[in-house]
Amino acid sequence: MKGIVVVAVCILAAMIAVKDGRLLRTTGLTATCSKVASTASADIEACRPGKLEGRPDLTKRGCKFATSVKQVAYWSCPSETQPDN
């Protein structure tokens, strides 16, 4: 009975780790993007492909592809800063 509980807890922990996504990103299985520069009107994102998926497509976020250097794709995205009200 104790063995079944231990296995169930291990399976639950693995399911939570995969659902969270951090484990897949840190191991390089899924693509990752990070902001590398920012201007008043745009943010520059650097995206690396994952082993399970290719490079991410940021056009749905309103971004425009800028350039690619080796495995890194650079995108120009609208700035996320909110105007003052």
N, C-alpha and C positions, 0 to 999 in steps of 0.2 A: 504494500500500500504506500509506503514511504517513497519508493522508487517512482511510482506513478505520479505522485505529487511533485517530485523534483523534476521529472521530465516535463510535466505540464507547466511548471513555473519557467523552465528554460525556454519552452516553446513560446509562452506568453511574452517573455522578455525579448526574444528574437523578433516577434511580430511587432512589438512596440518600437524597437530600434529601426526596423525597416520602414514602418509607417511614418516615423519622425523624419526620415530622409537624411539626417546628418551622417549616419553610417555609410550610406551609399555615396554621398558627396565626398566625404573624406577619403574613401578608398578609391575614388576616381571612376566609379561605375556610372554615375550620372553627370551630366554637364553642370558646370558652375560658372556664374557670372559675378563680377565684382566691380564696383565703381572705382576707377583709377584716377579720374580727373573731373573737375566740375567748373563750369563757367556760369555766367548769369542766365543763359538761356538753354544750356544743354549739359548733360552728364555724359561722360565717356565710360562705357562699360567694356571690360575685357572678359571674353567668354572662352572657356576651354571645353573641348568636347569630352564626353564620357565614353567609357568602353562599351556600355550598353546602348548608347544613343549618340548620334552625331552632335555637331555644333547646334546650339539652340538658335531658334529664329525669333528675334525680338521685334519683328515688324508689327506684330499684334499689339505691342505696347507703344507704337508710334515711333519706333527707332529706325534709323537709317544705317545700313552697313557702311563702315568707313574704310577699313583695310584689314588685311590679315598678315600676321607675321608669325612664321612657323606654325605652331598649333593654336595660336591665340587669335581670335577674331575680335576686332574693335568695332563698337557700335556707338553712334551718337544718338542719345535719347533725350526727350524733352525733360527739362529740369523738374525735379519733384518738389521744389520749394513752393510754398503757398503764398500768394500775395497778402499783404496786411489789409485787414478790414477796418 
